[in-house]
Amino acid sequence: MLKFEDLNARNSTILTIEGEEYRTTQDPHISDDGETYQAHALNTDNEEFLITWDITNNETTDESEACDWDSPIGIMAI
């Protein structure tokens, strides 16, 4: 399993939320209900979280434009 220090801008989405850095361990993907994107992530203590983004552009085929990737709508410890 990857650790926080193994993740970087080339293999992870890096976010700072409320002063804490998170790094995704997988590419964000559409949730089961199709309403959001989500990805598992780690914080600096290697604790696992689920980060969620609202889909802001349903019309695009380019996933880089599907959400405001800098502004997730939720983060939950798992």
RAFEN-V987454 format. One record per helix or strand. SS is the DSSP state (helix for helix, strand for strand). FROM is the first residue (numbers start at 1). TO is the last residue. If there is no record, write none. Layout:
BEGIN
ss | from | to
SS | FROM | TO
SS | FROM | TO
END
This chain:
BEGIN
ss | from | to
helix | 4 | 6
strand | 14 | 17
strand | 20 | 24
strand | 29 | 30
strand | 36 | 43
strand | 48 | 55
helix | 63 | 65
strand | 67 | 67
strand | 74 | 77
END
